[in-house]
Each structure stands twice: as structure tokens, then as C-alpha cells.
Amino acid sequence: MYQINLFGIDFLELNAVTVVLRLVLAMLCGSILGIERSRKRRAAGMRTFILICTGSCLVMMISQFLNAAYAANTDLARMGAQVINGIGFICAGTILLTGNHKVTGLTTAASLWAAASIGLAVGAGFYLGAAVMCAVMLTAMLGFDGYQDRLGKKTFTFHIYVVAHDKPSIGKLLQIFRDEAFSISEVSPAPNDLFEGIAFICLLRSNHKRSRKDTLSWLGTLPGVLHVEEV
């Protein structure tokens, strides 16, 4: 077990200094992570991340306080485990399935869950783990954002949502896809509240890498297509 002793203060023990320090550190980590989500106009922004990170930090310190103040022989990890379980309800609220079956909010949900774990680490006095995890999350959310987009620019697979004029148009479109060397699978009807016509979702695969932008532009020019987007 490593020791952190500065100015005669044991930063692994629960005292007035460490209580303030841990809550401030948890607030700092939450705000740093929340800024990235706020810049992208996500529902869970800086305030949400601060509350989750500091709240989980306090829960972890409550466990330590009860154990020390009342000499209770309790499981210090029990309350922290309830935080991990409970945060799932908040995370589930950030994941949405849009009308065209597009899933959004997964990154925000994962970020909230990880922010709770950072708060627990700070509350337990595991400062190094919290700091490294915060850095890892920032790297994943900021550093790999553009890289992920570059990876997706060319692909073999396209999951698309299409609105066609009518049923005969759907059959013609599927034949055009086959003529252009696309294999078609998972064709299923989809809700359509914004456009006239019939909507469907399908998975297209190609033997050659194609630009997403060019492929979607081409799909939009096909006869009988009212709307097309990737999901």
C-alpha cells in the first residue's frame, strides 16, 4: 500500500483536509469531462458530470466515515457498488433510439459510468487511478474522435435508412443495389413520420471500399428515393 504524506497530513486518511480535497478533485475531473460533452451539445453536460463525479466521491467517503466513526465492521465497497448499479438508470436515459432506428447517446452513457468510477476512486483516496482514468477518457473522447471519423470514411458496409415513393420503387432500388455489386441483407420496414412514402432499413455490403459521402450522395440521386441517411 503506497503512502501519501505531505505537510504532516496523510492524504489516504479521512480528515477535514482530505474531504475538501477529494470533493474539489472530483468536481475538477467531472467538469473537465463534462466540457467535452457540452461542446457537442449533449444533454448530459458539465453540470451532470460534476454532480455524478462528486456524488459518487461523497458516497465512497461516507462508507469510510461510517466505518471509522462507529467502528462498524462493514463492507467499504458496498455503497460504491450501489453507485455503479444506480448510475445505470441515468445512463439508460441518455441512450435514445430515433425514429429511423439510429442509436444515439452511447458515448455519453459510457462517459457517465466512467465518471462515477472516477468519483469513487477519488473518494477512496486512489488519486493516481482517478487521474490516469480522467486522462484516458479525455484521450478517448477528444484524441480519437477525428481518428474514428477517418476510419469510417471508407468502408465495406453501409447501414442505411431509405424512404421510397412506393413499394414498386423499393424493388427497383434493391435491384440497382445488386447491379452495383452490393450485397443486401437485413431489409426491414421502418417508421416514417417526416416524409411521404414507404421507409425501410437495409444493410449493404460491397467488395470494394467506397467513400461514405459519395455513396450516400449517389443513393440520394436514385429514382424513387425521397430520403436516405446512414444509421
N, C-alpha and C positions, 0 to 999 in steps of 0.2 A: 504494500500500500504506500503510495507516494505521499509526501508531506508538503504542505504549502504554508510556511510560516514567514510572515513579514511584519516588521514593527511590533513584534510580540503578539501578533494575532494569528490564531490557527484558522485558516480560511476553509478548513474542512469541517469545523465545528459550527453549530448553530448559535449565533450570538447576534447582538444588535447590528454590528458592522456587516456580518455576512448576510443577514436577512435583507438589508438595504442593497448591498452589492449584488446579490443574486437576482432580486427583482429588477434592478436597473439593467443588469446584463441581459436578462430575459427580455425586457422591453426593447433594448437596443437590437437584439437579434431579430425579434419579431418585426420591428419597424424596418430594418434593412430588407428582410424578405418580403414584407408587405408592399414596399415601394415598387418592386418589380411587377407585382400583380396590379397595383393601382395604375401604373403607367400603361398597362394593357387593358385598362377599363374593366377589370374583373369585379364581380360582385363582392368577393372577399378581398378587401384591400388592406391597407396598413393597419387600420384600427382593429380589424378582425384578427390579424396575425398577432398584434400586440396583446390583445385580450387572451387569446389562446395560449400564447407562449408564457405570459406572466401568470395566468391562471393555473396552468399545469405546474409551473415552478412553485407556486404557493401550496398547491396540493401536496407536492413532494416534501416541502418543508413542514407542513402540518403533520405528516407521518413521523418525521424526525422529532418534532416538538412533543407530540403525544408520548412517544417512546421515552424521551428524556425527562419530561416534566412529571409524568405519572408512573415512571418505571414500569410501563406496560410491556409485557412480553408479546409484542405484536409483530406481524409481518410488515416490514417497512415498505415492501414493494406492492402491497395490496391496493392502496389508494391510487398509486401510479398506474397500476394495471386497469383500474376502473376509468382512468382518464383515456387510456388508449382505446378502450371499448367505447366509451361515450363519445369520443371525437368522431367516431364513425357516423353518427347521426348528422353531425354538421357537414361532414364530407359528402354524405349522400345527397344533401340538399344543394350542393354545388354542381352535381352531375346532372345534366339535362339531356333529354332525347328530343331533338327538334322534330318538326312535322315531316321532314324528309329523311328521318331516321339517322340524322347526324348527331353523334355524341360529343358534347362539349363539357368542359369543366374537370376533366380527369387530372390535368396537371395541378389545378388549384386544389382539388381534393387531396392529392398526394402531398402537396406542399403543406397543407394544414395539418395533416397527420404527422409529417416530419417536424413541423414547428412545435407540435405538442411534445414530441420526443426531446427536442432541444430544451424546452422548458423543464421537463423532468430531469434532464441531465444537469442543468444549472441548479435546480432545486436540490439535487443530491450532492452538489459540490463537485461534479465531474466537469470542470471548466474546460479542460482540453478537448474532451469529446464533443462538448457543445460548440466550441469554436471551430473545430475541424468540420463538424457536420454543417454548420452555417456556411462555411466556405465552399463545401461540396455542393450544397443546394444552390448557392449563387452561381457557381460554375455551371451546373446543370441547366439552370433557368436562363442564364444570360449567355454564357460561353458557347453552349451547344445549340442555342436557338437557331442561329443562322446556319450552322452545320447541318442540322436536321432538315432545314428547308432545302439546302443544296442536295442532300441525299435524295429528297423526294422530287427533284426537278425531272429526273428521268427514271422511268420505272417500267416494269413489265405488267403491272396490274393497275386497273382503274376501277374503283367502286363508284358508280355514277347514279345520279337521280335524274330521270328524264320525264318531261311532260310532253306527250304527243297529242296530235289532233284527235285521233280516234283509234279504235282497235286495229283497223287495216294498216294504219300508219306504223303501229308498233311492229307488226310483222315485217313490213318493208325495212324498217330501221334495223331489225335484227339480222335481216339478210345482208344489208350493207355492211354491218359489222363483220359478218362472216367473210364477205368478199374482200374486206380489207385485212384479212388474216388475223382477226380477233377471235379467240375462243370465248364463248358466252356461258356463264353459269349463274346460278342463284338469281334467276329472274323472278321477281315477285311484285305484286301490286303495292302501291304506296299511297298515302293520303295526299290530297291535293286541294288546299284551301285558298290558294292565291291565284291560280291560273285556270282557265277553261281547258278542257281536255282530260286525258287519262294519264296518270303518273305511274311509273314503275321504277324499280331499282334493279340494277344488274351488275354483275362483276365481269369485267372484260380483261382478258389476258392476251398479251402479244408476244411473239417470238423475238421481237426486236424492241430495244429501248426506244421510247418515244417521249418527246417533251410533253409535260403535263399541259402547259399553256397552249401549245399548238394543237394537241389532241382535243382539248375542251373547245377551242375555237372552231376546229373542224366539225366537231359534233354539233355545235350550235348552228352550223350552216346547212345541215342535212334537211331534206324536205320532210315536213311533218313534225319537226321539233319546235316546240314553243319555248321550252326552257330546259337547260341542262346544267348540272353542277356536280362536283365531286363530293362524296360523303365519306 
